[in-house]
Amino acid sequence: MTKPLETQDAMTKAPSNRDINIALNEAKKMVDLIKTPEVDVTDEERQWVAESTYQNFADHINKGFLEYRKSVTETEDFALTDWQGEGSILKDVMGREYIDMLGGFGLYSPGIRHPKIVAAAKAQLDRSPQYSQEMLDPLRAHLAKVIAKLTPGDIQYGFFANSGTEAVDGAMKLAKLYTGKSGFISTLKGFHGKSLGALSLLGKAVYRQPLLPLLDGVRQVPFGDADAVEQVLKYAEEVGDGIAGVVVEPIQGEAGAIEPPDDYWPRLREICDKYGVLLIADEVQTGFGRTGKIFGVDHWDVTPDIMCFGKALGGGVIAMSGFFSTAKVWKCMEPNPFMHTTTTGGNPVACAAALAQISVLLEEDLAGQAAEKGDYIKKKVLEMQKKYPQIIDGIRGRGLLLGMEFPNDEIGYKVASGLFSRGVLTAGTLTNAQTIRIEPALNIPYELIDEMLKRLEETFESLV
Ligand SMILES: Cc1ncc(COP(=O)(O)O)c(C=O)c1O
């Protein structure tokens, strides 16, 4: 007979953190708190959440995050704990409110807890949260059909996963299978995720170098430079290196909302056709209205061979991602449909949320709202730039994928922390505060935009 776990542990000599009773009590304590209506959560419980979150991050997640946060907020107030949100307002566990200008880095395009998206996910949760893995699942198939109708050109087939990086890895596998080649071209400062495949494409040494060697045959070229792509393809052909695909963000997000020249995407299309390689658009951040069109590539009327989605696909309610391609490319996956699989990707709750997200995107014209509101913010910030040229260099980007550019990191950090202390949540790019991204919900009300702009001006004023 197997001995009880505790007895087994007592018999081992190695030191152990194991304590089954604590595990059970702590699990139940948080579940009970989650189930407590917000108005009934006591001050003592809130304090417990704030303090234990800080401690748990230090003990069980990563102390580095606490240091990073400190530098952004320039505050010793560690009670700052994510707790609740609605639309474009976030509340920490102590009940303090913040205007959310970050939108979870593009995750919250329809706002936090959009009622139609939450309702769809809850309804599906009550019917069937996951699938059997054996029967055919209707929501996944239906969502694929809807996305085929939403995407440009002849994009038709797709696969769903949970994170953006998985979508990119899947797209890379598809391109390799289809072309029988293994190399990729991506861009300097480009960001595609951090699993080993997507990381190989990444355009920054800081995340790649410590993990080399990554995938062979990946070359990064400057973003926006179609000639550079053509040159690499030409030389690769001359020396017999096979390139499967060119992977590019329509507008670089993590790099700080960098737009390419207007002829870039049409030229990429031409060049990829000329050399017989696949054009892969990473729309994980730009997709579903973010840049003022439904997809980033819609700005240039280009149909890629493969498109990757993530972030806003799940409506800010649930993790969801996917990659889609034309029937011609997808055919290589037909002989063995198990070439790429996942147990939880495209689960029914995620599909319900994604279908509701797409309805909201179209019914509320989120792309149109992003275009208008992005222009409004840009205009106002440029007016401020004339007044405070020593603080801000400018603002760039499209729709609500914007980046404010500062003369240096130090000023960027001061602006981010000044905004934060005034109740506006934003962030520098992960490694660099010289650019601060503005990526709110696409339906953020104008009153909140104006309030944010007022607080931004106050911050600039405090720094002169
Ligand atoms: C363009 C792009 N691709 C891929 C990813 C990776 O997505 P995830 O963090 O969900 O893996 C991101 C994330 O920021 C992204 O911006």
PDBQT file of the ligand as one rigid body, heavy atoms in Angstrom, charges set to zero:
ROOT
HETATM    1  C1  LIG A 501       3.981  41.300 -31.997  1.00  0.00    +0.000 C 
HETATM    2  C2  LIG A 501       4.023  40.308 -30.883  1.00  0.00    +0.000 A 
HETATM    3  N1  LIG A 501       4.147  39.002 -31.158  1.00  0.00    +0.000 NA
HETATM    4  C3  LIG A 501       4.158  38.065 -30.199  1.00  0.00    +0.000 A 
HETATM    5  C4  LIG A 501       4.062  38.418 -28.871  1.00  0.00    +0.000 A 
HETATM    6  C5  LIG A 501       4.099  37.355 -27.822  1.00  0.00    +0.000 C 
HETATM    7  O1  LIG A 501       2.859  37.198 -27.239  1.00  0.00    +0.000 OA
HETATM    8  P1  LIG A 501       2.731  36.453 -25.821  1.00  0.00    +0.000 P 
HETATM    9  O2  LIG A 501       3.331  37.379 -24.806  1.00  0.00    +0.000 OA
HETATM   10  O3  LIG A 501       1.264  36.263 -25.629  1.00  0.00    +0.000 OA
HETATM   11  O4  LIG A 501       3.477  35.171 -25.941  1.00  0.00    +0.000 OA
HETATM   12  C6  LIG A 501       3.915  39.775 -28.531  1.00  0.00    +0.000 A 
HETATM   13  C7  LIG A 501       3.806  40.174 -27.133  1.00  0.00    +0.000 C 
HETATM   14  O5  LIG A 501       3.970  41.305 -26.753  1.00  0.00    +0.000 OA
HETATM   15  C8  LIG A 501       3.900  40.739 -29.551  1.00  0.00    +0.000 A 
HETATM   16  O6  LIG A 501       3.778  42.040 -29.284  1.00  0.00    +0.000 OA
ENDROOT
TORSDOF 0
